[in-house]
Amino acid sequence: MIASILVVCTGNICRSPMAEGLFRQRFPTLDVASAGLDALSGNPPAPDAVAVMRSKSIHIDMHRAVQLESWMCRMYDMVLVMEAAQKQEVERRHPFARGKVFRLLESEAADVVDPYMRGPAAFQTTLDAIERGVGAWSARLKRVT
């Protein structure tokens, strides 16, 4: 049974907080959090990320970046990353997490492109990809939660 999901990206200010917000909206009883492989702890989300999420009535403006820690990989049932390279890095740093680390777009065998510093259109494109990934995982999660 999947009771908790950790979403991971690079800085934890764009993609992973956006995915966290979407998962929380779809699964209010699921324990969902996010972290970054190279996060500067305490940084707020990118303004464009806040704006595109607000368009979905999801508020991530209070989010603050956190660095991925070993205990997080142990605590959460599933770790979803944005890129194949991030999956490799999480598993390299935390080998015990192998088997529960997957790409958000695993079903498409694709990465979610980082929109950081690329403007509102890039954030919308990234949100569209994240929504596809959350949708695909949601169908699976409904069978096991």
N, C-alpha and C positions, 0 to 999 in steps of 0.2 A: 504494500500500500504506500502511495506517495502522499505524505502529509506536509512536506516542505520542499521549497525550490529556492535555490540561490542562482541569481542571474549575474554573470560576470562579463565585463568588457575591459577596456584598457584603463580609462580614467574615472569611471563610475560617475560621469556627469552628463552623458548623452544616452547611449544605447541601453545600458543595463537599467537605469532608473525608468526609462520609457517602458521597457518590457516588464519591469516590476509593477509599474502602475497598471498596465493592461492585465497582467495575471491577477493582481489584487481585485480589479473590477470584476473579472469573470469568476474568480474563486475566492469570495470574501472569507471563507473559513480556512483556506490554505495559508500556511506560514510562508510568506514570500519576502525575500530580501535581495539586495544586490551589493556588489563589491567590484573593485577594479584591481587588475594585476599591477598597475603602476599608478594607483590613485594617490592624489595629494589629499590626504584626509582633511575633511572639513570644507572642501570646496563646494560651492552651490552648483546646481545643474546649469548647463548652458542655457542662456535666455531663449534660443530658438527651440530647444527641447521643451522648455516650459510652455512656450507658445503653441507648439503643435499638439502637446498633450492637453492643454486647456481647450483646444478645439474639439477634443473628445470628452470634455467635462471631467478630465482627470488632472488633479493638481499635484505636481511634483516639486513645487517651488520650495517646500520645506526640507526636501532631501538634502543630505550632505554626504559627500564622497567618503567612502571607507576603503581601506586597503584590504585585499584578500588575505585572510589569515588561515592557518592550518585548521584551527578549531571549526571554522565555517565549513570547510570541506568534509569534516567528520560529522557535523551536526545535521546538515541538510541532506535529504533523501536523494535529491537530484541537483546537478550543477549544469546550467545551460550557459554556453558561451556563444560569442558572436562569430568567431572565425576558427578555422581549422588550426591555425597557429596558436590560438589561445587555448584550445583543447590540449594540444601538445604541451604547452607551457604549464597549464594547471596540473597535468599528469606528471610532468617532470618535477615540479616543485612538491607535489603531494601524491606520490605514487599509490598510496592507499585509496585514492579517489577513483582509480581506474574502474570502469564499469558503470559509473554513475555520472560521467561527464559527457555531454552531448552538445552539438551545435543547435542553436535555436532553429535554424533552417535545415536540420538533419534530413527531413523528408525531401528536400530539394537538392541536397548535397551542395549547398551554397553558403556563402558567408554573408553577413549583414555588414554593409559598407559603413565605415565610420564617417559621420557627417561633420565632425568637429571643424569649425572655422570655414565651412563651405556654404553657409547661407541657408535661408529658410527652405528653398526648394530641395536641397540635399536632405534636410531634416524630414521633410514630408516623404521623400522617397524612402528614407530609412524607416520611418514610421510605418509605411505601407509594407515593407519587408518584415518588420517586427510583428505587425498584425497577422501576416500570413503564418509566421512561425508560431505565434501564440495560439492561433486558430488550430493549427495542425497538432500542437501538443495538447490543446484543450480536449480535442476528440479522444486522444489517448488517455488523458488524465480522468476523464469522465468514466472510463471503464475501470479504473483502478483506485479511485479515491472514495 
